[in-house]
Amino acid sequence: MRATIRQIGLQVILGDSLRAMVNANSLGWEIFHKGHKGQYRELAFCMAIQGLAELSLQMDREALWHWESAQILLPELHADLMHSYSEIAKILDSTPLRTHDSAVEWLRSEGKLAEGEGATEPKVISTVSAVTPRRNPTALAGEKVSVVYLVDPQGRVQAPKLVGEAPSDLAIFTVMQALLSWQYQPAKIEGRLAWAVARSDFSFRRQK
């Protein structure tokens, strides 16, 4: 498994970003669908490498989402990634949208965050459900995941942050992948499209 991850990482370094993105995504889902909890490192590396590849393909929003999701899965992963992919990773780390807290602080200082009098809230237009592992459908039974994030003026989600009790690696992975495809009607400040903070709560039912 780790040899495969290293090979995909090498594809990023060699500039084969499209193949690296597809392979990292596929491997992440392969690990997830086995339904074995505790593979934080493997899932985090898949999401991080996918993010690095997406940045090279100018898919900036997706890159930042997967990069931050990888840090949420495994915070200590950052040091390893900076050692191996420092030049690319520095670009992701340099944006104020890198984390939820830094993004909120920056948007508020710029007057771009919908809050207070005259602001409207974003409204969900379409969602994608968080799936369960095919080979172990009960793996997530009873788990709950709460995420706060930003909705940008195009109605897309950015800058996720877990809130509440930390769930398993499998639960984090599937929720982050689902949320990335959600679409909103953007918030407004006095009629102008704006960024806004939103929250979603996921729960996986126990089998009777």
C-alpha atoms as one frame of an Amber mdcrd trajectory, in Angstrom:
protein
   0.000   0.000   0.000   2.692   2.499   0.974   4.729   1.622  -2.102   1.699
   2.430  -4.248   1.235   5.771  -2.458   4.908   6.614  -3.011   4.540   5.775
  -6.700   1.535   8.093  -7.007   3.448  10.810  -5.173   6.285  10.419  -7.659
   3.811  11.030 -10.474   3.106  14.456  -8.958   6.820  15.276  -8.740   7.369
  14.181 -12.349   4.494  16.333 -13.575   2.046  13.555 -14.414  -0.622  15.339
 -12.386  -3.748  14.034 -14.094  -2.731  10.416 -13.575  -1.695  11.154  -9.994
  -5.057  12.780  -9.249  -7.027   9.847 -10.653  -4.837   7.243  -8.962  -4.873
   8.962  -5.562  -8.645   9.285  -5.676  -9.122   5.671  -6.730  -6.774   4.334
  -4.059  -8.478   6.390  -1.368 -11.876   4.962  -2.258 -10.414   1.447  -2.492
  -9.105   1.774   1.082 -12.402   3.242   2.257 -14.604   0.559   0.735 -12.697
  -2.203   2.521 -14.284  -0.785   5.657 -11.329  -1.196   8.033 -10.972   1.667
  10.499  -7.599   2.994  11.605  -5.964   3.728   8.234  -5.692   7.445   8.911
  -2.239   7.743   7.384  -3.054   5.977   4.126  -6.309   7.875   3.571  -4.685
  11.183   4.498  -1.820  10.666   2.057  -4.281   9.845  -0.736  -6.244  13.036
  -0.127  -3.108  15.175   0.206  -1.521  13.832  -2.978  -4.813  14.307  -4.813
  -4.804  17.916  -3.623  -1.235  18.487  -4.807  -2.109  17.048  -8.221  -5.238
  19.191  -8.455  -3.215  22.318  -7.721  -0.923  21.496 -10.656  -4.063  21.149
 -12.794  -5.280  24.575 -11.605  -8.180  23.043  -9.680  -7.486  25.375  -6.780
 -10.682  24.901  -4.755 -10.539  21.113  -4.912  -6.820  21.191  -4.130  -7.306
  23.249  -0.983 -10.261  21.116   0.132  -8.363  17.828  -0.172  -5.189  19.344
   1.300  -7.023  20.551   4.394  -9.072  17.336   4.659  -5.801  15.403   4.774
  -4.580  17.552   7.694  -7.904  16.988   9.481  -7.447  13.240   9.087  -3.855
  13.289  10.297  -2.460  16.621  11.584   1.108  15.325  11.876   1.085  14.505
   8.162   1.989  18.095   7.307   5.660  17.753   8.232   6.102  14.718   5.976
   4.369  16.433   3.082   6.430  19.610   3.406   9.597  17.520   3.365   8.660
  15.688   0.155   6.575  18.249  -1.731   7.685  21.567  -0.241   7.523  23.722
  -3.372   3.960  22.723  -4.248   2.781  22.539  -0.649   4.013  26.057   0.123
   1.567  27.427  -2.445  -1.355  25.773  -0.676  -0.141  26.882   2.747   0.298
  30.497   1.658  -3.358  31.283   0.916  -5.589  32.753   3.646  -8.201  30.184
   2.615  -5.903  27.369   3.791  -7.820  26.727   7.029 -11.327  27.567   8.169
 -10.199  29.894  10.957  -7.705  31.838   8.830 -10.251  32.129   6.025 -12.981
  33.496   8.299 -10.570  36.009   9.831  -9.375  37.214   6.416 -12.848  37.422
   4.847 -14.179  39.318   7.857 -11.316  41.824   7.646 -12.056  42.299   3.932
 -15.785  42.788   4.524 -16.600  39.783   2.348 -18.300  37.602   4.970 -22.101
  37.623   5.185 -22.959  38.237   8.827 -24.999  40.660  10.860 -27.712  43.028
   9.695 -28.417  43.024   5.965 -26.899  39.566   5.408 -28.744  36.523   4.073
 -27.778  32.892   4.670 -26.744  30.436   1.945 -29.359  27.847   0.967 -28.649
  24.302  -0.158 -29.511  23.603  -3.799 -28.099  20.115  -4.250 -26.347  17.558
  -2.065 -24.441  14.303  -2.360 -24.896  11.664   0.334 -21.980  10.288   2.331
 -21.661   6.626   1.390 -20.768   3.607   3.519 -18.037   1.041   2.729 -19.256
  -1.551   0.213 -17.452  -4.467   1.868 -18.501  -3.487   5.378 -21.810  -1.558
   5.267 -22.082  -1.366   9.064 -18.600   0.095   9.591 -19.947   3.612  10.212
 -23.069   2.625  12.166 -23.746   5.065  14.997 -21.114   7.583  13.932 -21.762
  11.327  13.770 -19.774  13.956  11.896 -20.242  17.723  12.180 -18.421  20.072
   9.820 -18.368  23.855   9.494 -17.149  25.335   6.231 -17.415  28.348   3.982
 -19.759  28.802   1.055 -18.185  31.054  -1.579 -20.019  33.552  -3.856 -20.405
  30.791  -6.471 -22.204  28.580  -3.954 -19.302  26.129  -3.593 -17.940  24.771
  -0.304 -14.459  25.623   0.923 -12.298  25.517   4.079 -13.749  22.633   6.142
 -13.334  22.207   9.898 -14.543  19.394  12.137 -16.511  20.381  15.221 -17.430
  18.249  18.190 -16.158  14.769  18.927 -13.671  13.394  16.414 -15.120  10.565
  14.285 -13.264   7.690  12.635 -11.044   8.034   9.598 -13.648   6.363   7.383
 -16.367   8.767   8.506 -14.169  11.814   7.919 -13.173  10.581   4.460 -16.677
   9.921   3.148 -18.159  13.134   4.577 -15.396  15.306   3.139 -15.767  13.690
  -0.269 -19.539  14.194  -0.228 -19.478  17.825   0.912 -17.107  18.857  -1.860
 -19.938  18.306  -4.376 -22.619  20.229  -2.482 -24.000  23.335  -4.162 -25.595
  26.351  -2.486 -27.477  29.467  -3.389 -24.876  31.977  -2.156 -25.343  34.355
   0.739 -25.672  38.086   0.176 -24.692  41.279   1.958 -27.106  44.072   1.088
 -27.805  42.421  -2.267 -24.170  41.581  -3.081 -22.995  37.973  -3.339 -20.777
  37.086  -0.398 -19.010  34.338   1.493 -20.769  32.713   4.438 -20.206  30.139
   7.156 -22.383  27.013   7.019 -22.587  23.804   9.003 -23.681  20.257   8.188
 -24.292  17.341  10.529 -24.102  13.759   9.311 -25.199  10.639  11.150 -24.973
   7.008  10.176 -27.784   4.850  11.493 -27.197   1.715  13.465 -28.487  -1.468
  11.872 -31.469  -2.985  13.670
